[in-house]
Amino acid sequence: MNVPTIKLYTGAQMPMIGLGTFGSDKYTPTQIADAVRDAASIGYRHFDCAEVYGNEPEIGDALRDIQASGIRREDLWITSKLWNNHHAVADVVPAFEKSLSDLKLDYLDLYLIHWPYPNFHAPKVDVTSRDPHAVPYIHENYMKTWEQLEKLVDKGLVKHIGTSNMTIGKLEKVLRDASIKPSVNEMELHPHFQQPELFEFVRANGMVPIGYSPLGSPSRPERDRTPEDTVDCEDPVVVSIAQAHKTSPAAVAIAWAIQRGQVPIPFSVKRHQYQESLEAACDLRLSDSEMEAMARIDRECRLIKGQVFLWSDAKGWEDLWID
Ligand SMILES: NC(=O)c1ccc[n+]([C@@H]2O[C@H](COP(=O)([O-])OP(=O)(O)OC[C@H]3O[C@@H](n4cnc5c(N)ncnc54)[C@H](OP(=O)(O)O)[C@@H]3O)[C@@H](O)[C@H]2O)c1
């Protein structure tokens, strides 16, 4: 299968679909690693990992097997992310080294700061949980963390560095102050949450948008659900485009993402699902009028609100997303 790629400002080509690896508390590390192994055998080359997903050692075993099967390291695109409790200058390199060693690699293609907020909370806590030491975005501190990522690039341990869960105002400051500009911004993007202004800002500033939860995260944990959330794959426009192409709403969401210019990273441990997403990325094309119809169904429905990262006197999760 011919997986489309997108060019980063460095000239590198990133495969335009990646497999997500966050199991939403529903799937075991072994199930996810098996999916990574099998997904590579059918054509996936890009894997979106993170320390906090708790499965990098198992995914590392899968990556070793994938390379033993004859797929070259340089044909893989492996991302990992620095978790919120490792932003302190002294913690960045050890956290990176742990991910690198768990993934059994000697370099990463991309390393992201997962969230712009330093904090600590135990895994799987309820949305009302707060870290008493959590603080709002402090640009000066973020740049100290970023400088450590820049050093990893200088040492050849990481090819690209990037941001995640940012806003335009925060990115403007990072672009102003960084020695090495972010190559990407990973952000929530699906038909009901298109973030048009941030999306255009990211592209206009030479970064590639990576879209997480591209199917509307139907299996997200209960703690990430609110009664106002909408369901992308049940949207009548998505359903009718799927019917017209004799495919599924999920395939339409993937094709829309790629044609729009973002890199979707759908998660699945089920072959029929990740194969369908890959085929949609490679073969399905929406017409101009279908793309226009998709643009009109944005509901500004953020699903991953980030409540647990709030500081003690924050009013609500919206505070995380204002500059
Ligand atoms: N940077 C960040 O802060 C951040 C935040 C969130 C996510 N991410 C990344 O983005 C990835 C994807 O996000 P996500 O898991 O939240 O959402 P998603 O990819 O939109 O949804 C994944 C779920 O959709 C279902 N699915 C997958 N393929 C399907 C298909 N072809 N047809 C029908 N249903 C399908 C599966 O549900 P069932 O398992 O129930 O079948 C799967 O668990 C994560 O794994 C992670 O790598 C990053």
The ligand as a Gaussian input file, in Angstrom:
#p B3LYP/6-31G(d) Opt

LIG

0 1
 N       -1.252000      14.291000      22.444000
 C       -2.244000      13.990000      23.229000
 O       -2.474000      14.626000      24.284000
 C       -3.175000      12.867000      22.858000
 C       -4.451000      12.807000      23.479000
 C       -5.302000      11.762000      23.118000
 C       -4.906000      10.819000      22.164000
 N       -3.653000      10.894000      21.594000
 C       -3.208000       9.885000      20.591000
 O       -4.225000       9.730000      19.618000
 C       -4.572000       8.362000      19.491000
 C       -5.999000       8.189000      19.035000
 O       -6.903000       8.861000      19.898000
 P       -8.113000       8.126000      20.633000
 O       -7.753000       6.730000      20.921000
 O       -8.516000       9.048000      21.721000
 O       -9.314000       8.219000      19.585000
 P       -9.723000       7.592000      18.176000
 O       -8.556000       7.106000      17.431000
 O      -10.592000       8.635000      17.572000
 O      -10.659000       6.383000      18.633000
 C      -10.157000       5.087000      18.842000
 C      -11.317000       4.086000      18.975000
 O      -12.120000       4.142000      17.818000
 C      -12.584000       2.870000      17.459000
 N      -12.113000       2.600000      16.068000
 C      -10.839000       2.593000      15.616000
 N      -10.801000       2.352000      14.288000
 C      -12.095000       2.206000      13.901000
 C      -12.694000       1.950000      12.667000
 N      -11.988000       1.805000      11.531000
 N      -14.059000       1.852000      12.640000
 C      -14.803000       2.022000      13.761000
 N      -14.265000       2.280000      14.967000
 C      -12.925000       2.373000      15.034000
 C      -12.011000       1.879000      18.450000
 O      -13.025000       1.618000      19.426000
 P      -13.183000       0.132000      20.060000
 O      -11.843000      -0.191000      20.633000
 O      -14.242000       0.325000      21.099000
 O      -13.577000      -0.781000      18.932000
 C      -10.849000       2.640000      19.060000
 O      -10.586000       2.250000      20.378000
 C       -4.252000       7.790000      20.887000
 O       -4.153000       6.379000      20.884000
 C       -2.962000       8.491000      21.194000
 O       -1.887000       7.861000      20.513000
 C       -2.799000      11.917000      21.926000

